[in-house]
Amino acid sequence: MGICISTASFEIHAIDYGHENLVHYEDNNNGANGNQQVIGSVYSQQGSKGHNQDSAIIYQGYGVENGVFSGVFDGHGENGQIVSKLVMNKLPSLLLKHILSLPKITSPKQNVKEVDESVKNKNFNKWKEACLSSFKVVDKEIKCLEKLDFSCSGTTAVVAIRQDDDLIIANLGDSRAILGRKTDEGTIEAVQLTTDLKPSLPSEAERIRNCGGRVLALEKEAHIQRVWLPYEDAPGLAMSRAFGDFMLKNYGIISRPDVSYHHLSPNDQFLVLASDGVWDVLSNDQVVSVVCSTNDGSAAAKAVVEASIDAWKMKFPNSKRDDCTAICLFLQ
């Protein structure tokens, strides 16, 4: 069975290796009355390959009163479910700690457009610095866990951080974030916010080859480019960036995320983050359509995952289905 929102008390920086892989956390210390409206949903369904290695979190009251941290982490390899959960538990608090250590940027009283743009850029640069630093630190901490082998295990990460009208996206690997935006005609269009970081991207393949790694597809799956060691047909990683996967860290696999910024407008209706189990079978437009057809916002993520499972059965009836996880955040 799929697992819906996990609530109750949760210490965001606590790391354990239990089975609960979905968290909806509210910071009751960051609000006037500690009674926040639930602004999104998170849902996951185990595939047919074994353990559900996906983890996901919605953290309300993050940074500012209406702030939100949301992230989907898609684990892979023997210990992938441990890596994805470890990153989910560690990254939000580490990021926030880094931000709080930096000088606060405030806008001058005069309402000058150029000044406002300058403040936005400085705030984004703060968050970008925090993301780059925190991702690096988490990857190092994973490597230092001596009791577990993460040489061929890791996780992707797609993270969206809302701070008032600022949206910061950090992406590592092939999970994806899209926006549902209202057009002038009143319809909702899909806007992709991230690039799927796979070895098939020319810039990613060039970096890997420059580091001595090999990029090629197996004959039986010619459509999937994978990363291999220089002189050995292993491990065959299907993404170009990840936490963990230390066997390939000297051969072009990096834990540096792509970090981007989006200023939220009244036309921006909702945000969807999902693991590649969803995007392998559903297009951006199809996902937006599923969310729009869901009357109950708290069930939107479940509707996206169930639609992807149905699509897997139709498109790949004889293949093992991947884990499918989605977060839907409503922005208005």
C-alpha positions as CSV (number, residue, x, y, z in Angstrom):
1,M,0.0,0.0,0.0
2,G,1.0,3.6,-0.5
3,I,1.8,5.8,2.4
4,C,0.1,9.2,2.7
5,I,1.1,12.2,4.9
6,S,3.1,11.4,8.0
7,T,2.4,13.8,10.9
8,A,2.9,14.0,14.6
9,S,6.1,15.1,16.2
10,F,9.2,14.9,14.1
11,E,12.7,16.2,15.0
12,I,13.9,17.3,11.6
13,H,17.6,16.8,12.2
14,A,17.2,13.4,13.8
15,I,18.6,10.6,11.6
16,D,17.3,7.1,11.9
17,Y,16.9,4.2,9.5
18,G,13.3,3.3,10.0
19,H,10.8,2.6,7.3
20,E,8.8,5.9,7.4
21,N,9.9,7.6,4.2
22,L,7.3,10.5,4.0
23,V,7.2,13.4,6.4
24,H,4.9,16.4,6.6
25,Y,6.4,18.6,9.3
26,E,5.0,21.9,10.7
27,D,7.3,24.3,12.7
28,N,4.8,25.5,15.2
29,N,7.4,27.9,16.6
30,N,7.3,29.9,13.4
31,G,3.8,31.2,13.3
32,A,1.3,33.4,15.2
33,N,-0.9,30.6,16.5
34,G,0.9,27.4,15.6
35,N,-2.2,26.3,13.6
36,Q,-1.1,26.4,10.0
37,Q,-3.2,25.5,7.0
38,V,-1.9,22.4,5.2
39,I,-0.8,23.7,1.8
40,G,0.1,20.5,0.0
41,S,0.2,16.7,-0.1
42,V,2.9,14.0,-0.5
43,Y,2.4,10.4,-1.6
44,S,4.5,7.5,-2.5
45,Q,3.9,4.0,-4.0
46,Q,6.4,1.2,-3.8
47,G,7.4,-0.3,-7.2
48,S,8.0,-3.9,-8.1
49,K,11.8,-3.9,-7.6
50,G,11.9,-4.3,-3.8
51,H,12.0,-1.7,-1.1
52,N,10.5,1.7,-1.7
53,Q,13.7,3.8,-1.9
54,D,12.0,7.1,-2.3
55,S,11.7,9.7,0.5
56,A,9.9,13.0,0.5
57,I,9.2,15.9,2.9
58,I,7.0,19.0,3.2
59,Y,8.3,21.3,6.0
60,Q,5.9,24.1,6.7
61,G,7.0,27.3,8.5
62,Y,10.5,26.9,7.1
63,G,12.6,30.0,7.6
64,V,9.7,32.4,7.6
65,E,6.1,32.0,8.7
66,N,4.8,31.0,5.2
67,G,8.0,29.4,4.2
68,V,8.1,25.8,2.9
69,F,10.9,23.3,2.3
70,S,9.8,20.5,0.0
71,G,12.0,17.7,-1.4
72,V,11.8,14.4,-3.2
73,F,14.8,12.0,-2.8
74,D,15.0,8.9,-5.1
75,G,17.4,6.3,-3.8
76,H,19.1,3.6,-5.8
77,G,21.5,0.8,-5.2
78,E,21.6,-1.7,-2.3
79,N,21.4,1.0,0.4
80,G,19.5,3.6,-1.6
81,Q,16.5,3.8,0.8
82,I,18.9,4.6,3.7
83,V,20.7,7.4,1.7
84,S,17.4,9.0,0.6
85,K,16.0,9.1,4.1
86,L,19.3,10.3,5.6
87,V,19.4,13.2,3.1
88,M,15.7,14.0,3.8
89,N,16.3,14.2,7.5
90,K,19.6,16.1,7.4
91,L,19.4,18.6,4.5
92,P,16.6,21.0,5.7
93,S,18.1,21.8,9.1
94,L,21.6,22.1,7.6
95,L,20.4,24.5,4.9
96,L,18.5,26.6,7.5
97,K,21.5,26.7,9.8
98,H,23.7,28.0,7.0
99,I,21.2,30.7,6.0
100,L,20.8,31.9,9.6
101,S,24.6,32.3,9.9
102,L,24.7,34.7,7.0
103,P,24.0,38.5,7.4
104,K,20.3,39.4,6.9
105,I,19.5,41.3,3.7
106,T,16.7,43.9,4.0
107,S,15.3,46.2,1.3
108,P,15.7,50.0,1.8
109,K,12.5,52.0,2.6
110,Q,12.4,53.7,-0.8
111,N,10.4,51.7,-3.4
112,V,13.0,51.6,-6.2
113,K,12.7,48.7,-8.7
114,E,16.5,48.5,-9.2
115,V,17.0,48.2,-5.4
116,D,14.4,45.5,-5.1
117,E,16.0,43.5,-7.9
118,S,19.4,43.9,-6.2
119,V,17.9,42.6,-2.9
120,K,16.3,39.6,-4.7
121,N,19.6,38.7,-6.4
122,K,21.5,38.9,-3.1
123,N,18.9,36.7,-1.3
124,F,19.1,34.2,-4.1
125,N,22.9,34.2,-4.0
126,K,22.6,33.5,-0.2
127,W,20.4,30.5,-0.8
128,K,22.5,29.3,-3.7
129,E,25.6,29.4,-1.5
130,A,23.7,27.6,1.2
131,C,22.5,24.9,-1.2
132,L,25.9,24.3,-2.7
133,S,27.6,24.1,0.7
134,S,24.9,22.0,2.4
135,F,24.8,19.4,-0.5
136,K,28.6,19.1,-0.3
137,V,28.5,18.7,3.5
138,V,25.8,16.0,3.4
139,D,27.6,14.0,0.8
140,K,30.8,14.1,2.9
141,E,28.8,12.9,6.0
142,I,27.3,10.0,4.0
143,K,30.8,9.0,3.0
144,C,32.0,9.0,6.6
145,L,29.3,6.4,7.7
146,E,31.7,3.5,8.1
147,K,29.1,0.8,8.9
148,L,27.3,1.1,5.6
149,D,28.6,0.8,2.0
150,F,27.5,3.6,-0.3
151,S,30.1,3.0,-3.1
152,C,27.3,2.0,-5.4
153,S,24.3,3.4,-3.6
154,G,23.0,6.9,-3.6
155,T,20.0,9.3,-4.1
156,T,18.9,12.1,-6.3
157,A,17.3,15.2,-4.9
158,V,14.9,17.8,-6.1
159,V,14.3,20.5,-3.5
160,A,12.0,23.6,-3.6
161,I,12.3,26.3,-1.0
162,R,9.6,29.0,-0.7
163,Q,10.4,32.2,1.2
164,D,7.4,34.6,0.7
165,D,7.4,35.2,-3.1
166,D,10.8,33.7,-3.7
167,L,11.2,30.2,-4.9
168,I,14.6,28.5,-4.9
169,I,15.0,25.2,-6.7
170,A,18.0,22.9,-6.2
171,N,18.2,19.8,-8.4
172,L,20.6,16.8,-8.3
173,G,19.9,14.0,-10.7
174,D,16.8,13.1,-12.7
175,S,13.8,13.9,-10.4
176,R,11.9,17.0,-11.6
177,A,10.0,20.1,-10.5
178,I,7.3,21.7,-12.6
179,L,5.0,24.7,-12.1
180,G,1.3,24.9,-12.9
181,R,0.7,28.4,-14.2
182,K,-2.5,30.1,-15.2
183,T,-2.4,31.6,-18.7
184,D,-4.2,34.7,-20.0
185,E,-6.9,32.4,-21.4
186,G,-7.5,31.0,-18.0
187,T,-6.0,27.5,-18.6
188,I,-3.2,26.0,-16.6
189,E,0.1,25.3,-18.4
190,A,3.1,23.3,-17.3
191,V,6.4,25.1,-16.8
192,Q,9.4,22.8,-16.2
193,L,11.7,24.3,-13.6
194,T,14.5,21.8,-13.6
195,T,16.6,19.9,-16.2
196,D,16.9,16.1,-15.8
197,L,20.6,15.6,-15.1
198,K,21.4,12.4,-17.0
199,P,24.4,11.1,-18.8
200,S,22.6,11.7,-22.1
201,L,23.0,15.5,-21.7
202,P,26.0,16.5,-23.8
203,S,27.4,18.8,-21.1
204,E,27.1,16.1,-18.4
205,A,28.6,13.4,-20.6
206,E,31.5,15.7,-21.5
207,R,32.3,16.3,-17.8
208,I,32.2,12.6,-17.0
209,R,34.4,11.6,-20.0
210,N,36.9,14.4,-19.1
211,C,37.1,12.7,-15.6
212,G,37.8,9.3,-17.1
213,G,34.4,7.8,-16.8
214,R,32.6,6.1,-19.7
215,V,29.1,7.0,-21.0
216,L,27.3,4.4,-23.0
217,A,24.1,2.4,-23.3
218,L,23.7,-1.4,-23.1
219,E,22.5,-3.1,-26.3
220,K,19.3,-4.4,-24.5
221,E,18.4,-0.8,-23.4
222,A,19.8,1.4,-26.1
223,H,17.7,4.4,-25.0
224,I,19.3,4.6,-21.6
225,Q,22.8,6.1,-21.3
226,R,24.7,5.0,-18.2
227,V,28.0,5.9,-16.4
228,W,30.7,3.2,-16.1
229,L,34.2,2.9,-14.6
230,P,37.1,3.4,-17.1
231,Y,38.0,-0.2,-17.4
232,E,35.1,-2.1,-15.9
233,D,31.5,-2.6,-16.9
234,A,30.2,-1.3,-13.6
235,P,28.2,0.1,-12.0
236,G,26.1,1.6,-14.8
237,L,24.5,4.6,-13.1
238,A,21.6,6.2,-15.1
239,M,22.1,9.7,-13.7
240,S,25.0,12.1,-13.8
241,R,24.7,13.7,-10.4
242,A,23.8,12.2,-7.0
243,F,24.5,11.9,-3.3
244,G,26.6,8.8,-2.6
245,D,27.8,6.6,-5.5
246,F,31.4,7.1,-4.3
247,M,32.8,4.5,-6.7
248,L,32.1,7.1,-9.5
249,K,32.9,10.3,-7.6
250,N,36.4,10.4,-9.2
251,Y,34.9,9.8,-12.6
252,G,32.5,12.7,-13.1
253,I,29.5,11.9,-10.8
254,I,29.1,15.0,-8.6
255,S,26.9,16.1,-5.7
256,R,26.8,19.8,-6.9
257,P,23.1,20.7,-7.6
258,D,21.8,23.0,-10.3
259,V,20.3,25.9,-8.3
260,S,17.8,28.3,-9.9
261,Y,15.4,31.1,-8.8
262,H,11.7,31.8,-9.7
263,H,9.7,34.8,-8.5
264,L,6.2,33.7,-7.7
265,S,3.3,35.6,-9.3
266,P,-0.5,35.4,-8.8
267,N,-0.6,33.2,-11.9
268,D,1.5,30.5,-10.3
269,Q,-1.0,28.0,-9.0
270,F,0.9,24.9,-7.8
271,L,4.2,23.2,-7.8
272,V,4.8,19.5,-8.4
273,L,8.0,17.6,-7.4
274,A,8.3,13.9,-8.3
275,S,10.8,11.1,-8.7
276,D,11.6,9.8,-12.2
277,G,9.1,6.9,-11.7
278,V,6.4,9.5,-12.5
279,W,8.2,11.3,-15.3
280,D,9.2,8.1,-17.1
281,V,5.5,7.6,-18.0
282,L,3.7,10.9,-17.6
283,S,4.5,14.2,-19.4
284,N,4.5,17.6,-17.7
285,D,1.2,18.4,-19.2
286,Q,-0.4,15.2,-18.1
287,V,0.7,15.7,-14.5
288,V,-0.7,19.3,-14.5
289,S,-4.0,17.9,-15.9
290,V,-4.2,15.3,-13.1
291,V,-3.7,18.0,-10.4
292,C,-6.2,20.3,-12.0
293,S,-8.8,17.5,-12.2
294,T,-8.4,16.7,-8.5
295,N,-11.1,18.5,-6.4
296,D,-9.4,17.7,-3.1
297,G,-6.0,19.4,-2.8
298,S,-4.9,17.0,-0.1
299,A,-5.3,14.1,-2.5
300,A,-3.4,15.7,-5.4
301,A,-0.1,13.9,-4.9
302,K,-1.9,10.6,-4.5
303,A,-3.8,11.2,-7.8
304,V,-0.5,11.9,-9.6
305,V,1.1,8.7,-8.3
306,E,-1.9,6.6,-9.1
307,A,-2.0,8.0,-12.6
308,S,1.6,7.1,-13.1
309,I,1.0,3.6,-11.9
310,D,-1.8,3.2,-14.4
311,A,0.5,4.5,-17.1
312,W,3.2,2.0,-16.2
313,K,0.8,-0.8,-16.5
314,M,-0.3,0.4,-20.0
315,K,3.1,1.4,-21.4
316,F,5.4,-1.2,-19.8
317,P,3.2,-4.2,-18.8
318,N,6.2,-6.6,-18.7
319,S,8.7,-4.3,-16.9
320,K,9.3,-3.9,-13.3
321,R,7.7,-0.6,-12.1
322,D,9.8,2.0,-10.4
323,D,8.9,3.6,-7.1
324,C,6.6,6.6,-7.7
325,T,6.6,9.6,-5.4
326,A,5.1,13.1,-5.7
327,I,4.6,16.3,-3.8
328,C,2.0,18.9,-4.7
329,L,2.3,22.4,-3.2
330,F,-0.5,24.9,-3.7
331,L,0.9,28.4,-4.0
332,Q,-2.2,30.7,-3.7
